[in-house]
Amino acid sequence: MNRFTRVAFKTILWIIGVIIALAILIVFLIRIPSVQNYIAGKVTQYVEGKIGTPVKIGYINIDFPKKLVLQDIYLADQSKDTLVAGKSIAVDINMLKLLKNTVEIQSIEAEGITAKIRRTLPDSSFNFDYIVKAFASQKESTPTADSSSALLFNLDKVKFDKFHIVYADDVIGTSADVYLNSLNTNIKKFDLTKNMAFNLPKVKIDGLSATIKQWRPMVDGSAPSVEDFGITDETAQTTTLLPDVGIQIADLTNILVRYEDQSSLLNTKFYVKNLHADINKIDLNKEVVDIQTISLDGSDNSVLFGKVLKKANSIAKPTVDTTKVNWIVSAKDIQINNTSLAYRDDNQARMKGFDYFNIKIPGMKTSLSDLYYSADSISGSLNELVASDRSGFVIKQLKGDFKYTNTGAEIKNLYAETPRTLLRDYVKVTYPSLDIVAKKPELLYVNANIKKSHVNMRDIYYFAPFLDTMQVMKPLMDKKFAIDGRVVGKVNDLNIPAIDFQTLSNTRVIASLRLRGLPEVDKMSLDLNLKKLTTGRSDIEKLISKNILPSGIELPNTIGLTGTFKGGMKAFNTNLSLVTEKGTAKFNGKVGMIGRDTTYDAFVSIRDFDIGKIMKMDSTLGILSFEGKIKGHGTDPKKLVANFDGKVNRMDAMGYRYQNIDMNLTADKGDIKAAVVSPDPNIQLTLNATANMKSKYPQVDFELQVDTINLKNLKLMDDEF
C-alpha cells in the first residue's frame, strides 16, 4: 500500500469516526433533561410564532430513537380559551422510519387530555382553522415520486385515560360533551387514505359519558367535511365510501349516552353497564355485520318525546325516505340481562291497557341465537324472554323459532306464558305480498297448531281495552278459555280438523270445521261436525249479560248439543240433537234460499220438554212431546206450497195431559187446508179448515166436529158442563 492510499484510508476512517461520535453525542445530548427542555422550548417558540396563540409543553423526554414523552401540554385558541390541554402523552415511535414515510408506533398513551372544538357563525369556521392555515403550504409544488407517496401508519397499543372532548357547532346547532375514562386497544391497521381503514382487534372502553344536544335541524351541506379537519388527501375528500373498520372483540363498561333534540323535544338515554361482543366481520360499505356473541348485562334506556305545540295554519308535509336499506346483520348468540326500556310520546293520548306510546319495561331478560336480519327477512331462535310493562302486562316466558319475510311469517316451538295465559306450538302465515293481501285478504294462508293452551281475557284486555265497553263482552272480561286445535288453509277455505274449546266449569266444545267463502259473509259456507257441546245455566249466565238473556226464560241446568251443520247464508243442511235435564230435541232438515224463494224439508222432534219451567209458567204448562215434518217452498201465504204433518204426543196444560193429537196442513199457492184430530176421550174432536189467501182479504172456513169434551177432566172447570 503506497503512502497516498494509507493517508486516504485514515482520512475516511477519521470522518466515519467523527460522524459516529457526533451521532452518539447527539443521542447522548438528547437524553439529557436540560437539552430536552431546551428542545421543548424551541418547539414551543416555533409553534407559537407560527400560529400566534399560547403554546406550553411543561416537560419533554426523548429516548432516541424510539420514545417521546410530553407532559403538561397546553394550546389556546384565538379567544384565549383552551383548545387542547393534556397531562401527558407518551409515544413509543420509530423515528428513523419517519424518513421512509412510515409512522410506526409501538404504543401511544395519553392521560388527562381536554379538547374544545367550536364552529361559530357567521363565518362557519372552526376554532382550529387558523392552525390548519398556518401549516398549509403557501404554494402548491409539483409532487415528486417520493413526496407524493402515501404516509403509512403502523400502530400497536393505544391507551387513553381521562379524555374530555367538548364540541359546539352553531352552524348545525349541535353540541357534544364527551368524557372517556379509559380506552385500551391494539391497532393493526391505520390508513387515512381513500375511504380510510382501521383494524382494532380488541377494544376495551371503561367509563364513557356523552351528552349530545341539537337545537336546530341540520341543513344539507352544513355538516363538517374532511377538509375542515386538515385532511387534504384527494381520495379521502372525494370518496363516497365509508371507512373500513375491523373489530374482533369489544368490551364496554359504564357507557352513558344522552341525546336531546330541542326542535322535536326528544330526550334519549342509553346506559350500558357491561357489554361484551365477539365480532366476526363489519363491512360498512357492503352493509354487513356478523357477530359471534353479544352479552349485555345491565342497561337502562329511554326515548321520550315531549309535547310539541302545533303552530296555527301549519300543515305538516310528510317526508318519504327513499333510502334503500340493504343491511345484513347476523348474530350467533345474544344474551341480555337486567335491561330496562322506556318509551313515551306525550303527543299521543294516553290509553288504557298496554299503551303503545307509554311503555316502561324494567329488568328485561332475553336470550337469542342464530339471529339474521336483512331488508326482506328476519329470523332466529328466541330462547328466553322475561319482561313486564308498567301497564301490568307480564311475560313469564316467551320462546320460539321465528322467521319473517316479505311473503309471510312462521313461529315454531312457540311457548308464550303470562301469569294467566299459555299459548304454544306452531303458527305460520303466508301471503303473496302485504299490498296484495290488503286488497285480497282471501289469499292469506294460515297453518296453526295451538296445543293445550289457554287464554285469559284479562290479557286480551291489555291490547283491546275497548272490549269492556261492549255490553256483550263485559261478562267475559275475567274468564279463561282453554284451546287445543289446528287450523290450516287460505282465508277463503279454512280447515279446522279438530278443536277442543273449554271455559268455566261445564262449557266445552269438541268439533271439526271447514269454512269457505270468507271474507265475503254472504258467500260463506260452513261444514261443521259438532262432536260435543256442553254447557249449562250457571255458565251461560256468567258468559252472557243478564239484560241480553230473555227475562221470561229459565235455562236448563245442563245443555248438550251434537250433530252436523253444512251450508251458508243461502242454504244449509243440518242434523242436531239437543239434550237437557228438562227434555230433548232434534232437528234434521235442509233449508234453501234461492232468490226470494225459500225451500225446506225438515223433521223436528221434541221429547219430554218441560216448557212450563223453561217459560216460567209451570203453574199452567208442563211437559211437551211433539214431532213433525214439513216440506215445501215459500213463505208468502199467497205463494206457499208446502205440506206439514205433525203429532203432539204429550202436552201438559192446566194440569191435564193432552195426548196423540194429529195435525196436517197443506198449502198450494194461496189455498190452505188444515186438519186436527184428537182421539183423547176427554176431548175427542176433528177440525177441518180451509183458507183462501189469494184475495185481498183472506177467507177462512172451518168445520169442527166434537164428539166428547169434558171440561172438568180437562181442568178447565170445577164442575161438569
Disulfide bonds with the S-S distance in Angstrom:
none
